[in-house]
Amino acid sequence: MQPWYERTRRWAQTNFTEDDPAGADLSFWREQWRRNRAQGVIINCGGIVAYYPSKYPLHYRAETLGERDFFGEVNALARAEGMTVIARMDVNRVAEDVTKAHPEWLCRDRTDAPIRSNERYYVCVNSGYYHTFVPDILREIIELYHPDGFADNNWKGLDRRTICYCENCRNGFVAYSGKALPEVANWSDASYGDWVRWNYRIRLE
């Protein structure tokens, strides 16, 4: 048989929100996949919001999840239909309890204030969150559900217009370039160009 990435051509994507574990009609989704002859589905799984009962206390569970294994149920339904399953992640932000447990994981502006988006906080790609915590989460999902693969909505962290000034970035950039972090995102500043190249290298690694 061909591997899934060569034979799965018609995809569906669920885009569940935190209230769906309490009220989503899974029979509707099964019929929707059948009507559209979907061969694979991308299912919300973890990261900013976990849709399964993760063993990690800092892996925030969907508000209405309780002890339900919502991802597991949707995954089993898709498998029963013979579909390829991709676990959808979104790992670039965390809830407030993580900021108290691991302030060293946070992206920071020039004043050392955490960088946030609404009620969530951005986490730095150079921190233990990306290097240790996220791989642990991925291993947990693999062991529990054996998805065919992962997709991440925003794995790369901050974009190149926003410089992180956390200690991890300060030390990492000095080690890479021998320079301090650029003060602003300005292409006329050679250190900013070095910073962009450094960030691309980190993400490729």
N, C-alpha and C positions, 0 to 999 in steps of 0.2 A: 504493500500500500504506500502511496505517496505520503510524505510528511504533511502535517496539517497546513503548514505555511505555503505549500504548493497547491493544495486541493481546496482550501477554504477561500471562496471568492465572494460570497454574499454574506455580509455581516450585519448584525444587529447590535445596538448598544443600549443597555439600560442606563438611566441616569437617575438613580434613586436619591432621595433626600432623607433626612433623619426621621421623618414621620412615616416613611414607607414600611418599615418592619411591623408597624402596628396595623396597617390597613391595605397593603398592596394585594391585588388580586392576581395571584400567580397563574391561575388558569387562563386569565386574559393574556398574559405574556406568552404562555405556551401556545395558545391559538394564534397569537400575532406572529410568532416565529413560523408556525406552520403555514399560515396564509402567505407569508412573504418568502417562504422556502429558504429561510436563513440557514446557513451552514455553520456559522460561528457567532458567538455572542461575547461582548465585553461587559463584565459585571462589576459594579462597585464592590470593592473588597475592603481596603484599609488605607492607612495613612492619616490624613486629617481626621477622618471618621472611619471607625471600624464597623463593618456590618456582620461581624461574627464575634463570638465570645473569646477574644484574645486573652492569653494568660498574662500579658504584660499590663500592669495597672496604668501605665502612662500612655497606652494606646487607646485613645478616647473612643468610647462606644457611642453609636448612634443613640440619640435621646430616647427613642422608643424601643430600643433593641431588647432591653431586659436580658434574660438568659437565652433568648432565641438565637439560633444560628441561621440568620437570614441569608447570608451568602451561601452557606452550605445547602440550603433548600433550593435556591435558584440554580446553583451549580448542578445539583442532582437532577433537577428538572431538565436542564439543558443536556446533560449527559444521556438521560433517557431518550432524548430526541436525536442522539447521535451527533451532537454539535461540538465543535471546538470551543473551548472556554478560555478566555483571557481574563485574568484578575486585574481589575482597574485600580490603580493606586493614585494617591495625590499626597506627596510626602513633604511639600515645601513649607508647611505651616503647622503650628501646634497650639493646643489650648493652654490656658493660664497655669494649670497645675504643673505642666512640663517646665514652664519658665521658672517656677519656684524650685523645682527639683534639680534642674540643670540650666542655670543662667548662662553657663559657658557655651551652650549650644546656639544662642540667639544671634541673629544679625544685628549689628548696631550702627547707628549713624555717628557723625563726627563728635557729637556730645556724649557718646557712649549710651544713648537711649536706645532701647530695643526698637526695631523696625516692625511695624505691625500693619495688618489689613483688617479693619473692623475689629472683631474680638479675637482674632488669631494673630500669632507672632511668627515671623519668618525665621527659619532656622538656617544656619550657615553650612554651606557644602564642605567647609573645612573642619567641621566639628565632629564630635563623637556621635552625634545624631545620625549623620550620613555614614560614618565609617563603621559604627557598631550597632546602633539601635535599629536602623532600617534593614540592614542585612539580617538581623535576628528576626524581625517581623516577616521578611520574605521567606526565611527558612521555616518559620512556623506555618505559613500559608502553604508552602510546598508540601510539608509533612502531613498537614491535615487534608488538603484538597487535591493535590497534584494537578494544578492548572497547566494548560499547555504553554502558557507564557504569561508575561506581565506587560501591562501598559501603564504609563504614568502620565497624568494630566499636566504635571508641572514639576518634574524631577530636578530641574536644573538650578533651582534657587532664584536669587535676584537676577535681573537682567543687567546688561552692561551700562545702563544709565544710572544705576544705583550702586555705589561703592559701599561695601561692608567694612567697618572699622573695628571689628571684634579682635580680640587678642590673637586668635588663630590666624586671621588674615594678616594682621600686622607682622607677626613673626614669619609666616609663610612667605609673604611677599619680599621681606628683607632677605630671607634665605635664597630666594629665587633671583632677585635683581640687585640686591645691595642697596635698595632705595626705600624710602618711606612711601606709604600709600599716597597716591595722588589726592589732592584736596577736592578736585571737582572732575566730573566727566568732561574732559576737554581734549579733543584730538590734537590740538596744537601743543599739548604737554606730552613730551616723550615718555614720561613715567606712566601716563594713562595708557598709551599704546602697549607698554610693557605689561601693565596690569591686565589689559584685555587678553593679550597672548597667554599670560599666566592662567587666567580663568578658563580659557578654551582648553588648555592643557589639563587642568584639573578635571574638567568635565569629561574629556576624552578618556582620562585614566579611570 
